[in-house]
């Protein structure tokens, strides 16, 4: 499994991550991106998991973020 972390509190709402990996990201009513399936939430950071077969899609979503708040490990 791939670990995903997202500093949601620093999101600017550009939706680049949603465009790259729509099965993992969504836009919330407040205009900020959020993980579709949040495994854990710590303050303004969301944590989730992804499948190894989706690694390229997840890496593209992280690289497309203009404020670099997505980490894929």
mmCIF file as gemmi writes it, N, C-alpha and C atoms, coordinates in Angstrom:
data_model
loop_
_atom_site.group_PDB
_atom_site.id
_atom_site.type_symbol
_atom_site.label_atom_id
_atom_site.label_alt_id
_atom_site.label_comp_id
_atom_site.label_asym_id
_atom_site.label_entity_id
_atom_site.label_seq_id
_atom_site.pdbx_PDB_ins_code
_atom_site.Cartn_x
_atom_site.Cartn_y
_atom_site.Cartn_z
_atom_site.occupancy
_atom_site.B_iso_or_equiv
_atom_site.pdbx_formal_charge
_atom_site.auth_seq_id
_atom_site.auth_asym_id
_atom_site.pdbx_PDB_model_num
ATOM 1 N N . UNK Axp A 1 ? 0.837 -1.198 0 1 0 ? 1 A 1
ATOM 2 C CA . UNK Axp A 1 ? 0 0 0 1 0 ? 1 A 1
ATOM 3 C C . UNK Axp A 1 ? 0.877 1.256 0 1 0 ? 1 A 1
ATOM 4 N N . UNK Axp A 2 ? 0.361 2.267 -0.623 1 0 ? 2 A 1
ATOM 5 C CA . UNK Axp A 2 ? 1.023 3.565 -0.713 1 0 ? 2 A 1
ATOM 6 C C . UNK Axp A 2 ? 0.42 4.483 0.344 1 0 ? 2 A 1
ATOM 7 N N . UNK Axp A 3 ? 1.279 5.213 1.031 1 0 ? 3 A 1
ATOM 8 C CA . UNK Axp A 3 ? 0.788 6.171 2.026 1 0 ? 3 A 1
ATOM 9 C C . UNK Axp A 3 ? 0.675 7.552 1.394 1 0 ? 3 A 1
ATOM 10 N N . UNK Axp A 4 ? -0.452 8.202 1.662 1 0 ? 4 A 1
ATOM 11 C CA . UNK Axp A 4 ? -0.728 9.53 1.115 1 0 ? 4 A 1
ATOM 12 C C . UNK Axp A 4 ? -0.914 10.497 2.277 1 0 ? 4 A 1
ATOM 13 N N . UNK Axp A 5 ? -0.262 11.641 2.21 1 0 ? 5 A 1
ATOM 14 C CA . UNK Axp A 5 ? -0.547 12.695 3.19 1 0 ? 5 A 1
ATOM 15 C C . UNK Axp A 5 ? -0.84 13.983 2.425 1 0 ? 5 A 1
ATOM 16 N N . UNK Axp A 6 ? -1.759 14.76 2.988 1 0 ? 6 A 1
ATOM 17 C CA . UNK Axp A 6 ? -2.243 15.969 2.322 1 0 ? 6 A 1
ATOM 18 C C . UNK Axp A 6 ? -2.419 17.06 3.37 1 0 ? 6 A 1
ATOM 19 N N . UNK Axp A 7 ? -1.685 18.143 3.22 1 0 ? 7 A 1
ATOM 20 C CA . UNK Axp A 7 ? -1.798 19.276 4.145 1 0 ? 7 A 1
ATOM 21 C C . UNK Axp A 7 ? -2.991 20.123 3.713 1 0 ? 7 A 1
ATOM 22 N N . UNK Axp A 8 ? -4.167 19.66 4.049 1 0 ? 8 A 1
ATOM 23 C CA . UNK Axp A 8 ? -5.402 20.284 3.581 1 0 ? 8 A 1
ATOM 24 C C . UNK Axp A 8 ? -5.504 21.749 3.981 1 0 ? 8 A 1
ATOM 25 N N . UNK Axp A 9 ? -4.979 22.102 5.134 1 0 ? 9 A 1
ATOM 26 C CA . UNK Axp A 9 ? -5.028 23.483 5.602 1 0 ? 9 A 1
ATOM 27 C C . UNK Axp A 9 ? -4.27 24.459 4.718 1 0 ? 9 A 1
ATOM 28 N N . UNK Axp A 10 ? -3.387 23.94 3.853 1 0 ? 10 A 1
ATOM 29 C CA . UNK Axp A 10 ? -2.607 24.785 2.95 1 0 ? 10 A 1
ATOM 30 C C . UNK Axp A 10 ? -3.098 24.702 1.506 1 0 ? 10 A 1
ATOM 31 N N . UNK Axp A 11 ? -4.184 23.979 1.275 1 0 ? 11 A 1
ATOM 32 C CA . UNK Axp A 11 ? -4.736 23.801 -0.07 1 0 ? 11 A 1
ATOM 33 C C . UNK Axp A 11 ? -5.25 25.136 -0.613 1 0 ? 11 A 1
ATOM 34 N N . UNK Axp A 12 ? -5.001 25.376 -1.92 1 0 ? 12 A 1
ATOM 35 C CA . UNK Axp A 12 ? -5.498 26.603 -2.558 1 0 ? 12 A 1
ATOM 36 C C . UNK Axp A 12 ? -6.709 26.334 -3.447 1 0 ? 12 A 1
ATOM 37 N N . UNK Axp A 13 ? -7.131 25.078 -3.538 1 0 ? 13 A 1
ATOM 38 C CA . UNK Axp A 13 ? -8.353 24.74 -4.266 1 0 ? 13 A 1
ATOM 39 C C . UNK Axp A 13 ? -8.246 24.75 -5.776 1 0 ? 13 A 1
ATOM 40 N N . UNK Axp A 14 ? -7.075 24.47 -6.323 1 0 ? 14 A 1
ATOM 41 C CA . UNK Axp A 14 ? -6.908 24.513 -7.783 1 0 ? 14 A 1
ATOM 42 C C . UNK Axp A 14 ? -7.432 23.259 -8.483 1 0 ? 14 A 1
ATOM 43 N N . UNK Axp A 15 ? -7.652 22.183 -7.757 1 0 ? 15 A 1
ATOM 44 C CA . UNK Axp A 15 ? -8.213 20.92 -8.26 1 0 ? 15 A 1
ATOM 45 C C . UNK Axp A 15 ? -7.29 20.145 -9.191 1 0 ? 15 A 1
ATOM 46 N N . UNK Axp A 16 ? -6.009 20.469 -9.227 1 0 ? 16 A 1
ATOM 47 C CA . UNK Axp A 16 ? -5.076 19.722 -10.074 1 0 ? 16 A 1
ATOM 48 C C . UNK Axp A 16 ? -4.998 18.259 -9.645 1 0 ? 16 A 1
ATOM 49 N N . UNK Axp A 17 ? -5.027 17.996 -8.36 1 0 ? 17 A 1
ATOM 50 C CA . UNK Axp A 17 ? -4.966 16.616 -7.867 1 0 ? 17 A 1
ATOM 51 C C . UNK Axp A 17 ? -6.201 15.829 -8.294 1 0 ? 17 A 1
ATOM 52 N N . UNK Axp A 18 ? -7.349 16.473 -8.274 1 0 ? 18 A 1
ATOM 53 C CA . UNK Axp A 18 ? -8.605 15.824 -8.674 1 0 ? 18 A 1
ATOM 54 C C . UNK Axp A 18 ? -8.555 15.452 -10.15 1 0 ? 18 A 1
ATOM 55 N N . UNK Axp A 19 ? -7.988 16.315 -10.967 1 0 ? 19 A 1
ATOM 56 C CA . UNK Axp A 19 ? -7.874 16.038 -12.402 1 0 ? 19 A 1
ATOM 57 C C . UNK Axp A 19 ? -6.962 14.847 -12.667 1 0 ? 19 A 1
ATOM 58 N N . UNK Axp A 20 ? -5.899 14.704 -11.881 1 0 ? 20 A 1
ATOM 59 C CA . UNK Axp A 20 ? -4.929 13.629 -12.09 1 0 ? 20 A 1
ATOM 60 C C . UNK Axp A 20 ? -5.365 12.295 -11.492 1 0 ? 20 A 1
ATOM 61 N N . UNK Axp A 21 ? -6.065 12.319 -10.367 1 0 ? 21 A 1
ATOM 62 C CA . UNK Axp A 21 ? -6.445 11.081 -9.673 1 0 ? 21 A 1
ATOM 63 C C . UNK Axp A 21 ? -7.842 11.22 -9.061 1 0 ? 21 A 1
ATOM 64 N N . UNK Axp A 22 ? -8.875 11.27 -9.902 1 0 ? 22 A 1
ATOM 65 C CA . UNK Axp A 22 ? -10.234 11.502 -9.393 1 0 ? 22 A 1
ATOM 66 C C . UNK Axp A 22 ? -10.781 10.393 -8.491 1 0 ? 22 A 1
ATOM 67 N N . UNK Axp A 23 ? -10.189 9.223 -8.533 1 0 ? 23 A 1
ATOM 68 C CA . UNK Axp A 23 ? -10.657 8.163 -7.636 1 0 ? 23 A 1
ATOM 69 C C . UNK Axp A 23 ? -10.108 8.342 -6.215 1 0 ? 23 A 1
ATOM 70 N N . UNK Axp A 24 ? -9.135 9.244 -6.05 1 0 ? 24 A 1
ATOM 71 C CA . UNK Axp A 24 ? -8.542 9.483 -4.735 1 0 ? 24 A 1
ATOM 72 C C . UNK Axp A 24 ? -8.84 10.869 -4.171 1 0 ? 24 A 1
ATOM 73 N N . UNK Axp A 25 ? -9.175 11.831 -5.042 1 0 ? 25 A 1
ATOM 74 C CA . UNK Axp A 25 ? -9.36 13.212 -4.61 1 0 ? 25 A 1
ATOM 75 C C . UNK Axp A 25 ? -10.732 13.725 -4.998 1 0 ? 25 A 1
ATOM 76 N N . UNK Axp A 26 ? -11.253 14.639 -4.187 1 0 ? 26 A 1
ATOM 77 C CA . UNK Axp A 26 ? -12.533 15.3 -4.483 1 0 ? 26 A 1
ATOM 78 C C . UNK Axp A 26 ? -12.439 16.746 -4.014 1 0 ? 26 A 1
ATOM 79 N N . UNK Axp A 27 ? -13.316 17.569 -4.556 1 0 ? 27 A 1
ATOM 80 C CA . UNK Axp A 27 ? -13.417 18.951 -4.105 1 0 ? 27 A 1
ATOM 81 C C . UNK Axp A 27 ? -14.582 19.035 -3.121 1 0 ? 27 A 1
ATOM 82 N N . UNK Axp A 28 ? -14.328 19.579 -1.955 1 0 ? 28 A 1
ATOM 83 C CA . UNK Axp A 28 ? -15.365 19.725 -0.939 1 0 ? 28 A 1
ATOM 84 C C . UNK Axp A 28 ? -16.137 21.024 -1.144 1 0 ? 28 A 1
ATOM 85 N N . UNK Axp A 29 ? -17.219 21.166 -0.399 1 0 ? 29 A 1
ATOM 86 C CA . UNK Axp A 29 ? -18.072 22.355 -0.504 1 0 ? 29 A 1
ATOM 87 C C . UNK Axp A 29 ? -17.331 23.647 -0.161 1 0 ? 29 A 1
ATOM 88 N N . UNK Axp A 30 ? -16.278 23.541 0.648 1 0 ? 30 A 1
ATOM 89 C CA . UNK Axp A 30 ? -15.511 24.74 1.013 1 0 ? 30 A 1
ATOM 90 C C . UNK Axp A 30 ? -14.499 25.144 -0.062 1 0 ? 30 A 1
ATOM 91 N N . UNK Axp A 31 ? -14.48 24.399 -1.181 1 0 ? 31 A 1
ATOM 92 C CA . UNK Axp A 31 ? -13.595 24.737 -2.287 1 0 ? 31 A 1
ATOM 93 C C . UNK Axp A 31 ? -12.193 24.172 -2.186 1 0 ? 31 A 1
ATOM 94 N N . UNK Axp A 32 ? -11.949 23.322 -1.194 1 0 ? 32 A 1
ATOM 95 C CA . UNK Axp A 32 ? -10.634 22.722 -1.011 1 0 ? 32 A 1
ATOM 96 C C . UNK Axp A 32 ? -10.669 21.248 -1.382 1 0 ? 32 A 1
ATOM 97 N N . UNK Axp A 33 ? -9.526 20.74 -1.829 1 0 ? 33 A 1
ATOM 98 C CA . UNK Axp A 33 ? -9.421 19.324 -2.169 1 0 ? 33 A 1
ATOM 99 C C . UNK Axp A 33 ? -9.332 18.495 -0.892 1 0 ? 33 A 1
ATOM 100 N N . UNK Axp A 34 ? -9.814 17.27 -1.003 1 0 ? 34 A 1
ATOM 101 C CA . UNK Axp A 34 ? -9.788 16.349 0.123 1 0 ? 34 A 1
ATOM 102 C C . UNK Axp A 34 ? -9.639 14.935 -0.409 1 0 ? 34 A 1
ATOM 103 N N . UNK Axp A 35 ? -9.023 14.076 0.383 1 0 ? 35 A 1
ATOM 104 C CA . UNK Axp A 35 ? -8.957 12.668 0.012 1 0 ? 35 A 1
ATOM 105 C C . UNK Axp A 35 ? -10.354 12.071 0.038 1 0 ? 35 A 1
ATOM 106 N N . UNK Axp A 36 ? -10.656 11.213 -0.91 1 0 ? 36 A 1
ATOM 107 C CA . UNK Axp A 36 ? -11.967 10.558 -0.954 1 0 ? 36 A 1
ATOM 108 C C . UNK Axp A 36 ? -12.135 9.665 0.27 1 0 ? 36 A 1
ATOM 109 N N . UNK Axp A 37 ? -11.091 8.905 0.605 1 0 ? 37 A 1
ATOM 110 C CA . UNK Axp A 37 ? -11.136 8.016 1.772 1 0 ? 37 A 1
ATOM 111 C C . UNK Axp A 37 ? -10.028 8.415 2.738 1 0 ? 37 A 1
ATOM 112 N N . UNK Axp A 38 ? -10.39 9.148 3.757 1 0 ? 38 A 1
ATOM 113 C CA . UNK Axp A 38 ? -9.425 9.588 4.766 1 0 ? 38 A 1
ATOM 114 C C . UNK Axp A 38 ? -9.286 8.492 5.802 1 0 ? 38 A 1
ATOM 115 N N . UNK Axp A 39 ? -8.05 8.034 6.004 1 0 ? 39 A 1
ATOM 116 C CA . UNK Axp A 39 ? -7.805 7.003 7.002 1 0 ? 39 A 1
ATOM 117 C C . UNK Axp A 39 ? -7.617 7.619 8.388 1 0 ? 39 A 1
ATOM 118 N N . UNK Axp A 40 ? -6.993 8.789 8.413 1 0 ? 40 A 1
ATOM 119 C CA . UNK Axp A 40 ? -6.709 9.458 9.677 1 0 ? 40 A 1
ATOM 120 C C . UNK Axp A 40 ? -6.606 10.957 9.409 1 0 ? 40 A 1
ATOM 121 N N . UNK Axp A 41 ? -6.978 11.736 10.381 1 0 ? 41 A 1
ATOM 122 C CA . UNK Axp A 41 ? -6.937 13.19 10.281 1 0 ? 41 A 1
ATOM 123 C C . UNK Axp A 41 ? -6.178 13.72 11.488 1 0 ? 41 A 1
ATOM 124 N N . UNK Axp A 42 ? -5.145 14.51 11.263 1 0 ? 42 A 1
ATOM 125 C CA . UNK Axp A 42 ? -4.39 15.098 12.365 1 0 ? 42 A 1
ATOM 126 C C . UNK Axp A 42 ? -4.292 16.594 12.117 1 0 ? 42 A 1
ATOM 127 N N . UNK Axp A 43 ? -5.047 17.362 12.86 1 0 ? 43 A 1
ATOM 128 C CA . UNK Axp A 43 ? -5.141 18.81 12.676 1 0 ? 43 A 1
ATOM 129 C C . UNK Axp A 43 ? -5.561 19.1 11.245 1 0 ? 43 A 1
ATOM 130 N N . UNK Axp A 44 ? -4.722 19.746 10.452 1 0 ? 44 A 1
ATOM 131 C CA . UNK Axp A 44 ? -5.074 20.094 9.07 1 0 ? 44 A 1
ATOM 132 C C . UNK Axp A 44 ? -4.408 19.166 8.056 1 0 ? 44 A 1
ATOM 133 N N . UNK Axp A 45 ? -3.965 17.984 8.497 1 0 ? 45 A 1
ATOM 134 C CA . UNK Axp A 45 ? -3.326 17.021 7.599 1 0 ? 45 A 1
ATOM 135 C C . UNK Axp A 45 ? -4.184 15.767 7.509 1 0 ? 45 A 1
ATOM 136 N N . UNK Axp A 46 ? -4.476 15.358 6.278 1 0 ? 46 A 1
ATOM 137 C CA . UNK Axp A 46 ? -5.226 14.128 6.032 1 0 ? 46 A 1
ATOM 138 C C . UNK Axp A 46 ? -4.243 13.023 5.661 1 0 ? 46 A 1
ATOM 139 N N . UNK Axp A 47 ? -4.555 11.808 6.093 1 0 ? 47 A 1
ATOM 140 C CA . UNK Axp A 47 ? -3.747 10.648 5.742 1 0 ? 47 A 1
ATOM 141 C C . UNK Axp A 47 ? -4.642 9.608 5.095 1 0 ? 47 A 1
ATOM 142 N N . UNK Axp A 48 ? -4.125 8.961 4.068 1 0 ? 48 A 1
ATOM 143 C CA . UNK Axp A 48 ? -4.877 7.922 3.388 1 0 ? 48 A 1
ATOM 144 C C . UNK Axp A 48 ? -3.933 6.889 2.811 1 0 ? 48 A 1
ATOM 145 N N . UNK Axp A 49 ? -4.505 5.911 2.129 1 0 ? 49 A 1
ATOM 146 C CA . UNK Axp A 49 ? -3.724 4.859 1.5 1 0 ? 49 A 1
ATOM 147 C C . UNK Axp A 49 ? -4.172 4.675 0.063 1 0 ? 49 A 1
ATOM 148 N N . UNK Axp A 50 ? -3.238 4.259 -0.764 1 0 ? 50 A 1
ATOM 149 C CA . UNK Axp A 50 ? -3.541 3.979 -2.156 1 0 ? 50 A 1
ATOM 150 C C . UNK Axp A 50 ? -2.971 2.636 -2.55 1 0 ? 50 A 1
ATOM 151 N N . UNK Axp A 51 ? -3.431 2.134 -3.662 1 0 ? 51 A 1
ATOM 152 C CA . UNK Axp A 51 ? -2.959 0.846 -4.165 1 0 ? 51 A 1
ATOM 153 C C . UNK Axp A 51 ? -1.682 1.032 -4.98 1 0 ? 51 A 1
ATOM 154 N N . UNK Axp A 52 ? -0.79 0.047 -4.904 1 0 ? 52 A 1
ATOM 155 C CA . UNK Axp A 52 ? 0.463 0.104 -5.651 1 0 ? 52 A 1
ATOM 156 C C . UNK Axp A 52 ? 0.224 0.268 -7.149 1 0 ? 52 A 1
ATOM 157 N N . UNK Axp A 53 ? -0.827 -0.333 -7.667 1 0 ? 53 A 1
ATOM 158 C CA . UNK Axp A 53 ? -1.118 -0.233 -9.103 1 0 ? 53 A 1
ATOM 159 C C . UNK Axp A 53 ? -1.507 1.197 -9.511 1 0 ? 53 A 1
ATOM 160 N N . UNK Axp A 54 ? -1.829 2.057 -8.544 1 0 ? 54 A 1
ATOM 161 C CA . UNK Axp A 54 ? -2.201 3.45 -8.822 1 0 ? 54 A 1
ATOM 162 C C . UNK Axp A 54 ? -1.057 4.43 -8.559 1 0 ? 54 A 1
ATOM 163 N N . UNK Axp A 55 ? 0.141 3.908 -8.34 1 0 ? 55 A 1
ATOM 164 C CA . UNK Axp A 55 ? 1.283 4.756 -7.964 1 0 ? 55 A 1
ATOM 165 C C . UNK Axp A 55 ? 1.505 5.906 -8.957 1 0 ? 55 A 1
ATOM 166 N N . UNK Axp A 56 ? 1.534 5.606 -10.25 1 0 ? 56 A 1
ATOM 167 C CA . UNK Axp A 56 ? 1.789 6.66 -11.244 1 0 ? 56 A 1
ATOM 168 C C . UNK Axp A 56 ? 0.752 7.774 -11.163 1 0 ? 56 A 1
ATOM 169 N N . UNK Axp A 57 ? -0.506 7.386 -11.029 1 0 ? 57 A 1
ATOM 170 C CA . UNK Axp A 57 ? -1.604 8.356 -10.931 1 0 ? 57 A 1
ATOM 171 C C . UNK Axp A 57 ? -1.446 9.229 -9.683 1 0 ? 57 A 1
ATOM 172 N N . UNK Axp A 58 ? -1.077 8.6 -8.57 1 0 ? 58 A 1
ATOM 173 C CA . UNK Axp A 58 ? -0.916 9.337 -7.315 1 0 ? 58 A 1
ATOM 174 C C . UNK Axp A 58 ? 0.3 10.259 -7.353 1 0 ? 58 A 1
ATOM 175 N N . UNK Axp A 59 ? 1.392 9.783 -7.938 1 0 ? 59 A 1
ATOM 176 C CA . UNK Axp A 59 ? 2.585 10.621 -8.065 1 0 ? 59 A 1
ATOM 177 C C . UNK Axp A 59 ? 2.275 11.828 -8.948 1 0 ? 59 A 1
ATOM 178 N N . UNK Axp A 60 ? 1.539 11.621 -10.029 1 0 ? 60 A 1
ATOM 179 C CA . UNK Axp A 60 ? 1.153 12.74 -10.896 1 0 ? 60 A 1
ATOM 180 C C . UNK Axp A 60 ? 0.291 13.751 -10.145 1 0 ? 60 A 1
ATOM 181 N N . UNK Axp A 61 ? -0.587 13.249 -9.276 1 0 ? 61 A 1
ATOM 182 C CA . UNK Axp A 61 ? -1.43 14.179 -8.513 1 0 ? 61 A 1
ATOM 183 C C . UNK Axp A 61 ? -0.58 15.016 -7.562 1 0 ? 61 A 1
ATOM 184 N N . UNK Axp A 62 ? 0.427 14.393 -6.949 1 0 ? 62 A 1
ATOM 185 C CA . UNK Axp A 62 ? 1.313 15.134 -6.046 1 0 ? 62 A 1
ATOM 186 C C . UNK Axp A 62 ? 2.162 16.14 -6.816 1 0 ? 62 A 1
ATOM 187 N N . UNK Axp A 63 ? 2.694 15.719 -7.957 1 0 ? 63 A 1
ATOM 188 C CA . UNK Axp A 63 ? 3.549 16.606 -8.751 1 0 ? 63 A 1
ATOM 189 C C . UNK Axp A 63 ? 2.769 17.76 -9.37 1 0 ? 63 A 1
ATOM 190 N N . UNK Axp A 64 ? 1.479 17.571 -9.594 1 0 ? 64 A 1
ATOM 191 C CA . UNK Axp A 64 ? 0.665 18.632 -10.197 1 0 ? 64 A 1
ATOM 192 C C . UNK Axp A 64 ? 0.254 19.708 -9.195 1 0 ? 64 A 1
ATOM 193 N N . UNK Axp A 65 ? 0.41 19.428 -7.913 1 0 ? 65 A 1
ATOM 194 C CA . UNK Axp A 65 ? 0.018 20.389 -6.877 1 0 ? 65 A 1
ATOM 195 C C . UNK Axp A 65 ? 0.982 21.581 -6.88 1 0 ? 65 A 1
ATOM 196 N N . UNK Axp A 66 ? 0.485 22.787 -7.172 1 0 ? 66 A 1
ATOM 197 C CA . UNK Axp A 66 ? 1.375 23.954 -7.255 1 0 ? 66 A 1
ATOM 198 C C . UNK Axp A 66 ? 1.951 24.402 -5.911 1 0 ? 66 A 1
ATOM 199 N N . UNK Axp A 67 ? 1.341 23.979 -4.804 1 0 ? 67 A 1
ATOM 200 C CA . UNK Axp A 67 ? 1.854 24.375 -3.49 1 0 ? 67 A 1
ATOM 201 C C . UNK Axp A 67 ? 2.551 23.22 -2.771 1 0 ? 67 A 1
ATOM 202 N N . UNK Axp A 68 ? 2.69 22.078 -3.451 1 0 ? 68 A 1
ATOM 203 C CA . UNK Axp A 68 ? 3.473 20.929 -2.966 1 0 ? 68 A 1
ATOM 204 C C . UNK Axp A 68 ? 3.068 20.472 -1.563 1 0 ? 68 A 1
ATOM 205 N N . UNK Axp A 69 ? 1.782 20.197 -1.396 1 0 ? 69 A 1
ATOM 206 C CA . UNK Axp A 69 ? 1.284 19.794 -0.074 1 0 ? 69 A 1
ATOM 207 C C . UNK Axp A 69 ? 0.846 18.331 -0.03 1 0 ? 69 A 1
ATOM 208 N N . UNK Axp A 70 ? 1.132 17.585 -1.105 1 0 ? 70 A 1
ATOM 209 C CA . UNK Axp A 70 ? 0.768 16.17 -1.181 1 0 ? 70 A 1
ATOM 210 C C . UNK Axp A 70 ? 2.04 15.344 -1.156 1 0 ? 70 A 1
ATOM 211 N N . UNK Axp A 71 ? 2.07 14.333 -0.293 1 0 ? 71 A 1
ATOM 212 C CA . UNK Axp A 71 ? 3.212 13.432 -0.2 1 0 ? 71 A 1
ATOM 213 C C . UNK Axp A 71 ? 2.744 12.011 -0.49 1 0 ? 71 A 1
ATOM 214 N N . UNK Axp A 72 ? 3.487 11.329 -1.354 1 0 ? 72 A 1
ATOM 215 C CA . UNK Axp A 72 ? 3.193 9.944 -1.714 1 0 ? 72 A 1
ATOM 216 C C . UNK Axp A 72 ? 4.408 9.108 -1.33 1 0 ? 72 A 1
ATOM 217 N N . UNK Axp A 73 ? 4.196 8.092 -0.494 1 0 ? 73 A 1
ATOM 218 C CA . UNK Axp A 73 ? 5.31 7.214 -0.071 1 0 ? 73 A 1
ATOM 219 C C . UNK Axp A 73 ? 4.887 5.772 -0.142 1 0 ? 73 A 1
